[in-house]
Amino acid sequence: MKYKKTKIGSIPDDWEIAKIGQIGEVVTGSTPSTKKAEYYGGTVPFITPSDLDGTKLVNKTERYLTDKGVQVSRPIPQNSVCITCIASIGKACIAPQKSVTNQQINSILPNDKFDSHYLYYFITNNQERLKSLAGSTTVPIVNKSSFEQFEIICPPIREQNKIAEILFIVDADIEKTDAIVKETQQLKKGMMLDLFKLDDFPLKPLSRLTEEDRPITYGVVKPGDLDEKGVLFIRSGDIQSGKIMLKNLRTISKSISNVYKRTILKGGEILISLVGYPGEVAIVPNELIGANIARQAGMIALQDKETVPFIMYYLMSPTGKSKLLYEQIGSAQQVINLANLKKIKIPIVPKSIQNKIVSTLKELDAKVDNEKNYKSELEQLKKGLSQVLLTGKVRVKV
């Protein structure tokens, strides 16, 4: 197989390079006046960047236009390829029906020599190259004329169809897996509402359940500069979905950490985000023994280690979070203060009931983790396939 060199890489001899402006019409969207109620509330999708969630087809939008709204807009036909060109550059979708977009989106209306789905995959796989056209402005913008000059690798139409078909199969599996994750997370949330209906049990303030010499407290106030030879340091944003994101941890010097010996971790403590992501909780794994925490994180060192998973799940549950974030002053809080955290009432439940609750929720967590891992594998597969199929390094049979 022979290849030829182009500005955007080597491609098969029988493939071509074309600019977006050569493969179809480009339409920049517009927003009908929001002061005119008669423009909104119809059935025509009004696509904005917030509607582009990574799925190829946008089947639901936040707002819809009436026929009057469409008449003062720039409608696009079904199968138009919509790409954001202001701010979040390179997000894309295919319009599943006649639609309108706002001014942040340029849409390609391809001619009959180009497959909309192939164009979608090519552009989403070349986001960085598209972003480079924006320059270094405060709000990145790729204007229409620059967008029309963006170069696309163009296989024959039958190969475009086949490449899009292969990538769609992987995409469908990714979307299916993502749906399972979301369904399982919703199931867990619903089960938590039922499992933590524990009104018949006595309550104790959280502060009375901690080790006597390790009260509930926050961490390092002034962490100083990064010290690669120092100790691991956990910030509020590192606590997500019941876990500590180990890959994102920074380090601080041992000398600074030793000033805050009260929060040097021994393993098995519950950490809670106090600001930024208030209410996020996780249990400290053994690989973080000796680490320390930030001022924005709280440490809960329980006396009875067997109750740690139960109390973590309780604080994570809608019941626990409502106490943390709402009941203190009757409205949602963006900050959890230690005084209120210490007063949170925890139901004192027999270990047998605790264990059943924990076992049920751990099983759901394991399912979510497995599906997320599978989704990650599919995304890597899609990335690898895109790199070889969209450049012609591997040819498809048609």
Secondary structure by P-SEA (a helix, b strand, c coil): cbbbbccccccccccccccccccbbbbbbbbcccccccccccccccccccccccccccccccbbbcaaaaaacccccccbbbbbccccccccccccccccccccbbbbbccccccaaaaaaaaaaaaaaaaaaacccccccccaaaaaacccccccaaaaaaaaaaaaaaaaaaaaaaaaaaaaaaaaaaaaaaaaccccbbbbcccccccccccccccccccccccccbbbbbcccccccccccccccbbbbaaaaaaaccccccccbbbbbcccccccccccccccccbbbcccbbbbbbccccaaaaaaaaaacaaaaaaacccccccccccccaaaaaabbbbbccaaaaaaaaaaaaaaaaaaaaaaaaaaaaaaaaaaaaaccccccccccc
